[in-house]
Amino acid sequence: MIEDQIPEDALRRLSLREYVHDGEWLKAVRTINCTEEDFKQRKGLQGGSHSGATSGEKRKFEDSIPPVTAKRLKKQYTAKVKAVYKAK
């Protein structure tokens, strides 16, 4: 009954050794479960496999760089001005 509630990794660790008394087995179950929970908690605090990413998505390039504004505007030439320039 207890074995159904124990994580699989903890059962693997328990199966490595033979226990004579039930008290020894229960003590081992408690210690292994505590170490397993501590490991999972530390893994969660360190971020697990994510390296600083919180949302699990890739950072978009457009979001990381602010848009560049032009320092000065280009002059808009009319057709007449362009024709005069070409004639020169």
PyMOL Python script that loads the backbone (N, CA, C, O; Angstrom):
from pymol import cmd

cmd.read_pdbstr("""\
ATOM      1  N   MET A   1       0.803  -1.172   0.000  1.00  0.00           N
ATOM      2  CA  MET A   1       0.000   0.000   0.000  1.00  0.00           C
ATOM      3  C   MET A   1       0.862   1.257   0.000  1.00  0.00           C
ATOM      4  O   MET A   1       0.590   2.197  -0.747  1.00  0.00           O
ATOM      5  N   ILE A   2       1.876   1.279   0.815  1.00  0.00           N
ATOM      6  CA  ILE A   2       2.763   2.437   0.869  1.00  0.00           C
ATOM      7  C   ILE A   2       3.577   2.524  -0.413  1.00  0.00           C
ATOM      8  O   ILE A   2       3.898   3.617  -0.879  1.00  0.00           O
ATOM      9  N   GLU A   3       3.904   1.389  -0.972  1.00  0.00           N
ATOM     10  CA  GLU A   3       4.741   1.366  -2.167  1.00  0.00           C
ATOM     11  C   GLU A   3       4.075   2.055  -3.346  1.00  0.00           C
ATOM     12  O   GLU A   3       4.768   2.544  -4.239  1.00  0.00           O
ATOM     13  N   ASP A   4       2.739   2.106  -3.375  1.00  0.00           N
ATOM     14  CA  ASP A   4       2.044   2.782  -4.465  1.00  0.00           C
ATOM     15  C   ASP A   4       2.223   4.292  -4.398  1.00  0.00           C
ATOM     16  O   ASP A   4       2.132   4.968  -5.423  1.00  0.00           O
ATOM     17  N   GLN A   5       2.473   4.824  -3.223  1.00  0.00           N
ATOM     18  CA  GLN A   5       2.591   6.270  -3.046  1.00  0.00           C
ATOM     19  C   GLN A   5       4.035   6.758  -3.097  1.00  0.00           C
ATOM     20  O   GLN A   5       4.276   7.965  -3.127  1.00  0.00           O
ATOM     21  N   ILE A   6       4.982   5.852  -3.108  1.00  0.00           N
ATOM     22  CA  ILE A   6       6.400   6.219  -3.127  1.00  0.00           C
ATOM     23  C   ILE A   6       6.815   6.470  -4.577  1.00  0.00           C
ATOM     24  O   ILE A   6       6.452   5.696  -5.462  1.00  0.00           O
ATOM     25  N   PRO A   7       7.574   7.545  -4.834  1.00  0.00           N
ATOM     26  CA  PRO A   7       8.068   7.798  -6.190  1.00  0.00           C
ATOM     27  C   PRO A   7       8.936   6.645  -6.694  1.00  0.00           C
ATOM     28  O   PRO A   7       9.533   5.904  -5.913  1.00  0.00           O
ATOM     29  N   GLU A   8       8.988   6.519  -7.994  1.00  0.00           N
ATOM     30  CA  GLU A   8       9.706   5.402  -8.625  1.00  0.00           C
ATOM     31  C   GLU A   8      11.208   5.435  -8.303  1.00  0.00           C
ATOM     32  O   GLU A   8      11.820   4.394  -8.060  1.00  0.00           O
ATOM     33  N   ASP A   9      11.784   6.624  -8.306  1.00  0.00           N
ATOM     34  CA  ASP A   9      13.222   6.736  -8.001  1.00  0.00           C
ATOM     35  C   ASP A   9      13.524   6.283  -6.572  1.00  0.00           C
ATOM     36  O   ASP A   9      14.549   5.651  -6.316  1.00  0.00           O
ATOM     37  N   ALA A  10      12.626   6.610  -5.653  1.00  0.00           N
ATOM     38  CA  ALA A  10      12.821   6.189  -4.266  1.00  0.00           C
ATOM     39  C   ALA A  10      12.726   4.667  -4.146  1.00  0.00           C
ATOM     40  O   ALA A  10      13.484   4.057  -3.391  1.00  0.00           O
ATOM     41  N   LEU A  11      11.810   4.058  -4.875  1.00  0.00           N
ATOM     42  CA  LEU A  11      11.700   2.589  -4.853  1.00  0.00           C
ATOM     43  C   LEU A  11      12.967   1.925  -5.383  1.00  0.00           C
ATOM     44  O   LEU A  11      13.394   0.890  -4.872  1.00  0.00           O
ATOM     45  N   ARG A  12      13.563   2.525  -6.408  1.00  0.00           N
ATOM     46  CA  ARG A  12      14.812   1.972  -6.937  1.00  0.00           C
ATOM     47  C   ARG A  12      15.909   1.997  -5.870  1.00  0.00           C
ATOM     48  O   ARG A  12      16.663   1.036  -5.719  1.00  0.00           O
ATOM     49  N   ARG A  13      15.986   3.098  -5.143  1.00  0.00           N
ATOM     50  CA  ARG A  13      17.005   3.198  -4.090  1.00  0.00           C
ATOM     51  C   ARG A  13      16.731   2.206  -2.959  1.00  0.00           C
ATOM     52  O   ARG A  13      17.661   1.633  -2.391  1.00  0.00           O
ATOM     53  N   LEU A  14      15.460   2.008  -2.637  1.00  0.00           N
ATOM     54  CA  LEU A  14      15.116   1.069  -1.565  1.00  0.00           C
ATOM     55  C   LEU A  14      15.416  -0.377  -1.964  1.00  0.00           C
ATOM     56  O   LEU A  14      15.747  -1.200  -1.111  1.00  0.00           O
ATOM     57  N   SER A  15      15.304  -0.680  -3.235  1.00  0.00           N
ATOM     58  CA  SER A  15      15.494  -2.067  -3.673  1.00  0.00           C
ATOM     59  C   SER A  15      16.963  -2.479  -3.690  1.00  0.00           C
ATOM     60  O   SER A  15      17.265  -3.658  -3.873  1.00  0.00           O
ATOM     61  N   LEU A  16      17.867  -1.545  -3.507  1.00  0.00           N
ATOM     62  CA  LEU A  16      19.295  -1.877  -3.515  1.00  0.00           C
ATOM     63  C   LEU A  16      19.741  -2.597  -2.247  1.00  0.00           C
ATOM     64  O   LEU A  16      20.794  -3.235  -2.233  1.00  0.00           O
ATOM     65  N   ARG A  17      18.957  -2.501  -1.198  1.00  0.00           N
ATOM     66  CA  ARG A  17      19.348  -3.074   0.089  1.00  0.00           C
ATOM     67  C   ARG A  17      18.209  -3.922   0.645  1.00  0.00           C
ATOM     68  O   ARG A  17      17.036  -3.644   0.395  1.00  0.00           O
ATOM     69  N   GLU A  18      18.563  -4.949   1.395  1.00  0.00           N
ATOM     70  CA  GLU A  18      17.545  -5.813   2.006  1.00  0.00           C
ATOM     71  C   GLU A  18      17.370  -5.397   3.471  1.00  0.00           C
ATOM     72  O   GLU A  18      18.347  -5.222   4.200  1.00  0.00           O
ATOM     73  N   TYR A  19      16.130  -5.246   3.880  1.00  0.00           N
ATOM     74  CA  TYR A  19      15.813  -4.800   5.240  1.00  0.00           C
ATOM     75  C   TYR A  19      15.224  -5.962   6.032  1.00  0.00           C
ATOM     76  O   TYR A  19      14.318  -6.648   5.557  1.00  0.00           O
ATOM     77  N   VAL A  20      15.741  -6.183   7.244  1.00  0.00           N
ATOM     78  CA  VAL A  20      15.301  -7.287   8.091  1.00  0.00           C
ATOM     79  C   VAL A  20      14.024  -6.908   8.838  1.00  0.00           C
ATOM     80  O   VAL A  20      13.068  -7.683   8.867  1.00  0.00           O
ATOM     81  N   HIS A  21      14.007  -5.737   9.431  1.00  0.00           N
ATOM     82  CA  HIS A  21      12.861  -5.307  10.220  1.00  0.00           C
ATOM     83  C   HIS A  21      12.067  -4.248   9.464  1.00  0.00           C
ATOM     84  O   HIS A  21      12.607  -3.501   8.649  1.00  0.00           O
ATOM     85  N   ASP A  22      10.773  -4.207   9.757  1.00  0.00           N
ATOM     86  CA  ASP A  22       9.924  -3.217   9.117  1.00  0.00           C
ATOM     87  C   ASP A  22      10.291  -1.799   9.536  1.00  0.00           C
ATOM     88  O   ASP A  22      10.145  -0.859   8.755  1.00  0.00           O
ATOM     89  N   GLY A  23      10.760  -1.646  10.747  1.00  0.00           N
ATOM     90  CA  GLY A  23      11.163  -0.326  11.235  1.00  0.00           C
ATOM     91  C   GLY A  23      12.312   0.255  10.434  1.00  0.00           C
ATOM     92  O   GLY A  23      12.339   1.451  10.147  1.00  0.00           O
ATOM     93  N   GLU A  24      13.274  -0.608  10.069  1.00  0.00           N
ATOM     94  CA  GLU A  24      14.397  -0.154   9.256  1.00  0.00           C
ATOM     95  C   GLU A  24      13.917   0.307   7.886  1.00  0.00           C
ATOM     96  O   GLU A  24      14.379   1.315   7.352  1.00  0.00           O
ATOM     97  N   TRP A  25      12.980  -0.456   7.333  1.00  0.00           N
ATOM     98  CA  TRP A  25      12.455  -0.129   6.008  1.00  0.00           C
ATOM     99  C   TRP A  25      11.695   1.200   6.051  1.00  0.00           C
ATOM    100  O   TRP A  25      11.847   2.029   5.154  1.00  0.00           O
ATOM    101  N   LEU A  26      10.889   1.404   7.077  1.00  0.00           N
ATOM    102  CA  LEU A  26      10.129   2.650   7.200  1.00  0.00           C
ATOM    103  C   LEU A  26      11.066   3.844   7.382  1.00  0.00           C
ATOM    104  O   LEU A  26      10.827   4.916   6.826  1.00  0.00           O
ATOM    105  N   LYS A  27      12.129   3.657   8.160  1.00  0.00           N
ATOM    106  CA  LYS A  27      13.096   4.727   8.347  1.00  0.00           C
ATOM    107  C   LYS A  27      13.784   5.067   7.028  1.00  0.00           C
ATOM    108  O   LYS A  27      13.990   6.237   6.708  1.00  0.00           O
ATOM    109  N   ALA A  28      14.134   4.039   6.270  1.00  0.00           N
ATOM    110  CA  ALA A  28      14.767   4.253   4.968  1.00  0.00           C
ATOM    111  C   ALA A  28      13.809   4.953   4.006  1.00  0.00           C
ATOM    112  O   ALA A  28      14.228   5.810   3.228  1.00  0.00           O
ATOM    113  N   VAL A  29      12.530   4.591   4.056  1.00  0.00           N
ATOM    114  CA  VAL A  29      11.526   5.240   3.196  1.00  0.00           C
ATOM    115  C   VAL A  29      11.450   6.726   3.523  1.00  0.00           C
ATOM    116  O   VAL A  29      11.411   7.565   2.623  1.00  0.00           O
ATOM    117  N   ARG A  30      11.430   7.045   4.805  1.00  0.00           N
ATOM    118  CA  ARG A  30      11.350   8.452   5.215  1.00  0.00           C
ATOM    119  C   ARG A  30      12.565   9.240   4.739  1.00  0.00           C
ATOM    120  O   ARG A  30      12.425  10.325   4.174  1.00  0.00           O
ATOM    121  N   THR A  31      13.749   8.695   4.966  1.00  0.00           N
ATOM    122  CA  THR A  31      14.961   9.434   4.584  1.00  0.00           C
ATOM    123  C   THR A  31      15.072   9.582   3.070  1.00  0.00           C
ATOM    124  O   THR A  31      15.463  10.639   2.577  1.00  0.00           O
ATOM    125  N   ILE A  32      14.734   8.543   2.343  1.00  0.00           N
ATOM    126  CA  ILE A  32      14.833   8.618   0.883  1.00  0.00           C
ATOM    127  C   ILE A  32      13.808   9.589   0.318  1.00  0.00           C
ATOM    128  O   ILE A  32      14.106  10.334  -0.615  1.00  0.00           O
ATOM    129  N   ASN A  33      12.600   9.587   0.877  1.00  0.00           N
ATOM    130  CA  ASN A  33      11.590  10.531   0.412  1.00  0.00           C
ATOM    131  C   ASN A  33      11.999  11.967   0.724  1.00  0.00           C
ATOM    132  O   ASN A  33      11.768  12.867  -0.083  1.00  0.00           O
ATOM    133  N   CYS A  34      12.598  12.183   1.874  1.00  0.00           N
ATOM    134  CA  CYS A  34      13.060  13.531   2.222  1.00  0.00           C
ATOM    135  C   CYS A  34      14.145  13.998   1.258  1.00  0.00           C
ATOM    136  O   CYS A  34      14.120  15.138   0.793  1.00  0.00           O
ATOM    137  N   THR A  35      15.098  13.118   0.958  1.00  0.00           N
ATOM    138  CA  THR A  35      16.167  13.505   0.036  1.00  0.00           C
ATOM    139  C   THR A  35      15.615  13.750  -1.361  1.00  0.00           C
ATOM    140  O   THR A  35      16.071  14.652  -2.064  1.00  0.00           O
ATOM    141  N   GLU A  36      14.629  12.946  -1.764  1.00  0.00           N
ATOM    142  CA  GLU A  36      14.017  13.119  -3.088  1.00  0.00           C
ATOM    143  C   GLU A  36      13.273  14.455  -3.167  1.00  0.00           C
ATOM    144  O   GLU A  36      13.371  15.162  -4.170  1.00  0.00           O
ATOM    145  N   GLU A  37      12.540  14.794  -2.127  1.00  0.00           N
ATOM    146  CA  GLU A  37      11.812  16.067  -2.105  1.00  0.00           C
ATOM    147  C   GLU A  37      12.777  17.247  -2.076  1.00  0.00           C
ATOM    148  O   GLU A  37      12.543  18.257  -2.740  1.00  0.00           O
ATOM    149  N   ASP A  38      13.852  17.126  -1.318  1.00  0.00           N
ATOM    150  CA  ASP A  38      14.858  18.189  -1.277  1.00  0.00           C
ATOM    151  C   ASP A  38      15.499  18.387  -2.642  1.00  0.00           C
ATOM    152  O   ASP A  38      15.728  19.517  -3.075  1.00  0.00           O
ATOM    153  N   PHE A  39      15.786  17.283  -3.313  1.00  0.00           N
ATOM    154  CA  PHE A  39      16.386  17.355  -4.645  1.00  0.00           C
ATOM    155  C   PHE A  39      15.452  18.064  -5.614  1.00  0.00           C
ATOM    156  O   PHE A  39      15.885  18.926  -6.379  1.00  0.00           O
ATOM    157  N   LYS A  40      14.174  17.705  -5.586  1.00  0.00           N
ATOM    158  CA  LYS A  40      13.214  18.336  -6.498  1.00  0.00           C
ATOM    159  C   LYS A  40      13.050  19.817  -6.179  1.00  0.00           C
ATOM    160  O   LYS A  40      12.898  20.634  -7.088  1.00  0.00           O
ATOM    161  N   GLN A  41      13.078  20.164  -4.910  1.00  0.00           N
ATOM    162  CA  GLN A  41      12.950  21.564  -4.522  1.00  0.00           C
ATOM    163  C   GLN A  41      14.166  22.367  -4.980  1.00  0.00           C
ATOM    164  O   GLN A  41      14.019  23.473  -5.501  1.00  0.00           O
ATOM    165  N   ARG A  42      15.365  21.815  -4.788  1.00  0.00           N
ATOM    166  CA  ARG A  42      16.579  22.513  -5.235  1.00  0.00           C
ATOM    167  C   ARG A  42      16.588  22.661  -6.741  1.00  0.00           C
ATOM    168  O   ARG A  42      16.996  23.699  -7.262  1.00  0.00           O
ATOM    169  N   LYS A  43      16.146  21.640  -7.444  1.00  0.00           N
ATOM    170  CA  LYS A  43      16.097  21.696  -8.895  1.00  0.00           C
ATOM    171  C   LYS A  43      15.146  22.791  -9.347  1.00  0.00           C
ATOM    172  O   LYS A  43      15.423  23.505 -10.311  1.00  0.00           O
ATOM    173  N   GLY A  44      14.015  22.924  -8.644  1.00  0.00           N
ATOM    174  CA  GLY A  44      13.074  23.983  -8.976  1.00  0.00           C
ATOM    175  C   GLY A  44      13.619  25.362  -8.677  1.00  0.00           C
ATOM    176  O   GLY A  44      13.349  26.305  -9.421  1.00  0.00           O
ATOM    177  N   LEU A  45      14.386  25.503  -7.594  1.00  0.00           N
ATOM    178  CA  LEU A  45      14.952  26.800  -7.241  1.00  0.00           C
ATOM    179  C   LEU A  45      16.057  27.218  -8.203  1.00  0.00           C
ATOM    180  O   LEU A  45      16.221  28.404  -8.489  1.00  0.00           O
ATOM    181  N   GLN A  46      16.806  26.253  -8.694  1.00  0.00           N
ATOM    182  CA  GLN A  46      17.893  26.567  -9.614  1.00  0.00           C
ATOM    183  C   GLN A  46      17.388  26.797 -11.020  1.00  0.00           C
ATOM    184  O   GLN A  46      18.160  27.246 -11.867  1.00  0.00           O
ATOM    185  N   GLY A  47      16.126  26.513 -11.312  1.00  0.00           N
ATOM    186  CA  GLY A  47      15.611  26.724 -12.641  1.00  0.00           C
ATOM    187  C   GLY A  47      15.603  25.464 -13.480  1.00  0.00           C
ATOM    188  O   GLY A  47      15.134  25.496 -14.618  1.00  0.00           O
ATOM    189  N   GLY A  48      16.094  24.379 -12.970  1.00  0.00           N
ATOM    190  CA  GLY A  48      16.081  23.128 -13.714  1.00  0.00           C
ATOM    191  C   GLY A  48      16.923  23.227 -14.961  1.00  0.00           C
ATOM    192  O   GLY A  48      18.087  23.621 -14.901  1.00  0.00           O
ATOM    193  N   SER A  49      16.337  22.870 -16.101  1.00  0.00           N
ATOM    194  CA  SER A  49      17.079  22.894 -17.340  1.00  0.00           C
ATOM    195  C   SER A  49      17.031  24.229 -18.036  1.00  0.00           C
ATOM    196  O   SER A  49      17.754  24.431 -19.012  1.00  0.00           O
ATOM    197  N   HIS A  50      16.194  25.165 -17.566  1.00  0.00           N
ATOM    198  CA  HIS A  50      16.112  26.478 -18.170  1.00  0.00           C
ATOM    199  C   HIS A  50      17.253  27.337 -17.676  1.00  0.00           C
ATOM    200  O   HIS A  50      17.595  27.323 -16.493  1.00  0.00           O
ATOM    201  N   SER A  51      17.826  28.073 -18.577  1.00  0.00           N
ATOM    202  CA  SER A  51      18.920  28.956 -18.178  1.00  0.00           C
ATOM    203  C   SER A  51      18.411  30.382 -18.098  1.00  0.00           C
ATOM    204  O   SER A  51      18.736  31.211 -18.947  1.00  0.00           O
ATOM    205  N   GLY A  52      17.627  30.665 -17.095  1.00  0.00           N
ATOM    206  CA  GLY A  52      17.141  32.015 -16.897  1.00  0.00           C
ATOM    207  C   GLY A  52      15.838  32.321 -17.592  1.00  0.00           C
ATOM    208  O   GLY A  52      15.269  33.390 -17.367  1.00  0.00           O
ATOM    209  N   ALA A  53      15.346  31.442 -18.413  1.00  0.00           N
ATOM    210  CA  ALA A  53      14.084  31.686 -19.109  1.00  0.00           C
ATOM    211  C   ALA A  53      12.937  31.359 -18.165  1.00  0.00           C
ATOM    212  O   ALA A  53      12.926  30.305 -17.530  1.00  0.00           O
ATOM    213  N   THR A  54      11.980  32.260 -18.077  1.00  0.00           N
ATOM    214  CA  THR A  54      10.861  32.032 -17.173  1.00  0.00           C
ATOM    215  C   THR A  54       9.626  31.547 -17.916  1.00  0.00           C
ATOM    216  O   THR A  54       8.831  30.791 -17.356  1.00  0.00           O
ATOM    217  N   SER A  55       9.451  31.960 -19.147  1.00  0.00           N
ATOM    218  CA  SER A  55       8.232  31.599 -19.853  1.00  0.00           C
ATOM    219  C   SER A  55       8.399  30.347 -20.705  1.00  0.00           C
ATOM    220  O   SER A  55       7.398  29.769 -21.129  1.00  0.00           O
ATOM    221  N   GLY A  56       9.590  29.919 -20.962  1.00  0.00           N
ATOM    222  CA  GLY A  56       9.808  28.734 -21.779  1.00  0.00           C
ATOM    223  C   GLY A  56       9.796  29.046 -23.262  1.00  0.00           C
ATOM    224  O   GLY A  56       9.911  28.135 -24.081  1.00  0.00           O
ATOM    225  N   GLU A  57       9.660  30.295 -23.622  1.00  0.00           N
ATOM    226  CA  GLU A  57       9.668  30.682 -25.026  1.00  0.00           C
ATOM    227  C   GLU A  57      10.987  31.358 -25.362  1.00  0.00           C
ATOM    228  O   GLU A  57      11.700  31.846 -24.485  1.00  0.00           O
ATOM    229  N   LYS A  58      11.292  31.376 -26.650  1.00  0.00           N
ATOM    230  CA  LYS A  58      12.493  32.068 -27.076  1.00  0.00           C
ATOM    231  C   LYS A  58      12.249  33.574 -27.054  1.00  0.00           C
ATOM    232  O   LYS A  58      11.134  34.043 -27.282  1.00  0.00           O
ATOM    233  N   ARG A  59      13.295  34.305 -26.779  1.00  0.00           N
ATOM    234  CA  ARG A  59      13.185  35.750 -26.780  1.00  0.00           C
ATOM    235  C   ARG A  59      13.122  36.231 -28.222  1.00  0.00           C
ATOM    236  O   ARG A  59      13.916  35.805 -29.060  1.00  0.00           O
ATOM    237  N   LYS A  60      12.208  37.092 -28.497  1.00  0.00           N
ATOM    238  CA  LYS A  60      12.063  37.615 -29.846  1.00  0.00           C
ATOM    239  C   LYS A  60      13.094  38.716 -30.066  1.00  0.00           C
ATOM    240  O   LYS A  60      13.361  39.516 -29.169  1.00  0.00           O
ATOM    241  N   PHE A  61      13.660  38.752 -31.245  1.00  0.00           N
ATOM    242  CA  PHE A  61      14.711  39.702 -31.573  1.00  0.00           C
ATOM    243  C   PHE A  61      14.181  41.132 -31.536  1.00  0.00           C
ATOM    244  O   PHE A  61      14.868  42.038 -31.064  1.00  0.00           O
ATOM    245  N   GLU A  62      12.952  41.337 -32.035  1.00  0.00           N
ATOM    246  CA  GLU A  62      12.383  42.680 -32.081  1.00  0.00           C
ATOM    247  C   GLU A  62      12.184  43.246 -30.681  1.00  0.00           C
ATOM    248  O   GLU A  62      12.288  44.456 -30.480  1.00  0.00           O
ATOM    249  N   ASP A  63      11.903  42.390 -29.722  1.00  0.00           N
ATOM    250  CA  ASP A  63      11.660  42.854 -28.361  1.00  0.00           C
ATOM    251  C   ASP A  63      12.940  43.265 -27.645  1.00  0.00           C
ATOM    252  O   ASP A  63      12.903  44.100 -26.742  1.00  0.00           O
ATOM    253  N   SER A  64      14.047  42.699 -28.030  1.00  0.00           N
ATOM    254  CA  SER A  64      15.277  42.944 -27.293  1.00  0.00           C
ATOM    255  C   SER A  64      15.971  44.241 -27.699  1.00  0.00           C
ATOM    256  O   SER A  64      16.714  44.807 -26.898  1.00  0.00           O
ATOM    257  N   ILE A  65      15.748  44.729 -28.927  1.00  0.00           N
ATOM    258  CA  ILE A  65      16.426  45.934 -29.402  1.00  0.00           C
ATOM    259  C   ILE A  65      15.380  47.026 -29.615  1.00  0.00           C
ATOM    260  O   ILE A  65      14.395  46.802 -30.319  1.00  0.00           O
ATOM    261  N   PRO A  66      15.575  48.195 -29.023  1.00  0.00           N
ATOM    262  CA  PRO A  66      14.605  49.271 -29.227  1.00  0.00           C
ATOM    263  C   PRO A  66      14.676  49.782 -30.667  1.00  0.00           C
ATOM    264  O   PRO A  66      15.738  49.726 -31.286  1.00  0.00           O
ATOM    265  N   PRO A  67      13.570  50.273 -31.200  1.00  0.00           N
ATOM    266  CA  PRO A  67      13.583  50.757 -32.581  1.00  0.00           C
ATOM    267  C   PRO A  67      14.459  52.004 -32.716  1.00  0.00           C
ATOM    268  O   PRO A  67      14.519  52.837 -31.811  1.00  0.00           O
ATOM    269  N   VAL A  68      15.131  52.116 -33.855  1.00  0.00           N
ATOM    270  CA  VAL A  68      16.029  53.231 -34.116  1.00  0.00           C
ATOM    271  C   VAL A  68      15.248  54.311 -34.852  1.00  0.00           C
ATOM    272  O   VAL A  68      14.561  54.025 -35.832  1.00  0.00           O
ATOM    273  N   THR A  69      15.350  55.529 -34.391  1.00  0.00           N
ATOM    274  CA  THR A  69      14.679  56.633 -35.065  1.00  0.00           C
ATOM    275  C   THR A  69      15.700  57.370 -35.915  1.00  0.00           C
ATOM    276  O   THR A  69      16.868  57.484 -35.541  1.00  0.00           O
ATOM    277  N   ALA A  70      15.255  57.866 -37.056  1.00  0.00           N
ATOM    278  CA  ALA A  70      16.135  58.585 -37.972  1.00  0.00           C
ATOM    279  C   ALA A  70      16.491  59.943 -37.370  1.00  0.00           C
ATOM    280  O   ALA A  70      15.652  60.596 -36.751  1.00  0.00           O
ATOM    281  N   LYS A  71      17.727  60.354 -37.555  1.00  0.00           N
ATOM    282  CA  LYS A  71      18.169  61.639 -37.022  1.00  0.00           C
ATOM    283  C   LYS A  71      17.602  62.795 -37.844  1.00  0.00           C
ATOM    284  O   LYS A  71      17.219  63.825 -37.290  1.00  0.00           O
ATOM    285  N   ARG A  72      17.552  62.625 -39.141  1.00  0.00           N
ATOM    286  CA  ARG A  72      16.970  63.658 -39.990  1.00  0.00           C
ATOM    287  C   ARG A  72      16.191  62.977 -41.099  1.00  0.00           C
ATOM    288  O   ARG A  72      16.489  61.848 -41.490  1.00  0.00           O
ATOM    289  N   LEU A  73      15.208  63.668 -41.586  1.00  0.00           N
ATOM    290  CA  LEU A  73      14.343  63.130 -42.625  1.00  0.00           C
ATOM    291  C   LEU A  73      14.944  63.391 -44.003  1.00  0.00           C
ATOM    292  O   LEU A  73      15.632  64.389 -44.217  1.00  0.00           O
ATOM    293  N   LYS A  74      14.674  62.487 -44.922  1.00  0.00           N
ATOM    294  CA  LYS A  74      15.109  62.678 -46.297  1.00  0.00           C
ATOM    295  C   LYS A  74      14.227  63.730 -46.958  1.00  0.00           C
ATOM    296  O   LYS A  74      13.036  63.843 -46.670  1.00  0.00           O
ATOM    297  N   LYS A  75      14.840  64.490 -47.843  1.00  0.00           N
ATOM    298  CA  LYS A  75      14.066  65.491 -48.566  1.00  0.00           C
ATOM    299  C   LYS A  75      13.212  64.798 -49.618  1.00  0.00           C
ATOM    300  O   LYS A  75      13.652  63.851 -50.270  1.00  0.00           O
ATOM    301  N   GLN A  76      12.018  65.271 -49.770  1.00  0.00           N
ATOM    302  CA  GLN A  76      11.115  64.748 -50.787  1.00  0.00           C
ATOM    303  C   GLN A  76      11.166  65.682 -52.000  1.00  0.00           C
ATOM    304  O   GLN A  76      10.716  66.826 -51.933  1.00  0.00           O
ATOM    305  N   TYR A  77      11.709  65.189 -53.086  1.00  0.00           N
ATOM    306  CA  TYR A  77      11.831  65.991 -54.294  1.00  0.00           C
ATOM    307  C   TYR A  77      10.601  65.781 -55.166  1.00  0.00           C
ATOM    308  O   TYR A  77      10.075  64.673 -55.268  1.00  0.00           O
ATOM    309  N   THR A  78      10.160  66.848 -55.783  1.00  0.00           N
ATOM    310  CA  THR A  78       9.027  66.767 -56.713  1.00  0.00           C
ATOM    311  C   THR A  78       9.546  66.351 -58.083  1.00  0.00           C
ATOM    312  O   THR A  78      10.755  66.306 -58.313  1.00  0.00           O
ATOM    313  N   ALA A  79       8.642  66.055 -58.968  1.00  0.00           N
ATOM    314  CA  ALA A  79       9.013  65.631 -60.318  1.00  0.00           C
ATOM    315  C   ALA A  79       9.721  66.748 -61.061  1.00  0.00           C
ATOM    316  O   ALA A  79      10.642  66.488 -61.835  1.00  0.00           O
ATOM    317  N   LYS A  80       9.300  68.000 -60.836  1.00  0.00           N
ATOM    318  CA  LYS A  80       9.934  69.129 -61.517  1.00  0.00           C
ATOM    319  C   LYS A  80      11.386  69.272 -61.089  1.00  0.00           C
ATOM    320  O   LYS A  80      12.262  69.489 -61.926  1.00  0.00           O
ATOM    321  N   VAL A  81      11.648  69.150 -59.794  1.00  0.00           N
ATOM    322  CA  VAL A  81      13.016  69.290 -59.278  1.00  0.00           C
ATOM    323  C   VAL A  81      13.888  68.167 -59.805  1.00  0.00           C
ATOM    324  O   VAL A  81      15.053  68.396 -60.130  1.00  0.00           O
ATOM    325  N   LYS A  82      13.361  66.983 -59.896  1.00  0.00           N
ATOM    326  CA  LYS A  82      14.124  65.845 -60.424  1.00  0.00           C
ATOM    327  C   LYS A  82      14.456  66.053 -61.894  1.00  0.00           C
ATOM    328  O   LYS A  82      15.562  65.740 -62.335  1.00  0.00           O
ATOM    329  N   ALA A  83      13.500  66.580 -62.653  1.00  0.00           N
ATOM    330  CA  ALA A  83      13.735  66.826 -64.085  1.00  0.00           C
ATOM    331  C   ALA A  83      14.816  67.879 -64.284  1.00  0.00           C
ATOM    332  O   ALA A  83      15.658  67.738 -65.171  1.00  0.00           O
ATOM    333  N   VAL A  84      14.805  68.935 -63.472  1.00  0.00           N
ATOM    334  CA  VAL A  84      15.816  69.989 -63.568  1.00  0.00           C
ATOM    335  C   VAL A  84      17.178  69.423 -63.225  1.00  0.00           C
ATOM    336  O   VAL A  84      18.166  69.764 -63.876  1.00  0.00           O
ATOM    337  N   TYR A  85      17.255  68.564 -62.217  1.00  0.00           N
ATOM    338  CA  TYR A  85      18.514  67.980 -61.810  1.00  0.00           C
ATOM    339  C   TYR A  85      19.092  67.081 -62.908  1.00  0.00           C
ATOM    340  O   TYR A  85      20.297  67.080 -63.159  1.00  0.00           O
ATOM    341  N   LYS A  86      18.205  66.315 -63.556  1.00  0.00           N
ATOM    342  CA  LYS A  86      18.668  65.419 -64.647  1.00  0.00           C
ATOM    343  C   LYS A  86      19.128  66.220 -65.836  1.00  0.00           C
ATOM    344  O   LYS A  86      20.048  65.802 -66.539  1.00  0.00           O
ATOM    345  N   ALA A  87      18.518  67.356 -66.082  1.00  0.00           N
ATOM    346  CA  ALA A  87      18.879  68.181 -67.253  1.00  0.00           C
ATOM    347  C   ALA A  87      20.243  68.818 -67.080  1.00  0.00           C
ATOM    348  O   ALA A  87      20.897  69.138 -68.073  1.00  0.00           O
ATOM    349  N   LYS A  88      20.686  69.009 -65.871  1.00  0.00           N
ATOM    350  CA  LYS A  88      21.989  69.645 -65.643  1.00  0.00           C
ATOM    351  C   LYS A  88      23.105  68.792 -66.028  1.00  0.00           C
ATOM    352  O   LYS A  88      24.262  69.190 -65.894  1.00  0.00           O
TER     353      LYS A  88
END
""", "prot")
cmd.dss("prot")
cmd.show_as("cartoon", "prot")
cmd.util.cbc("prot")
cmd.orient("prot")
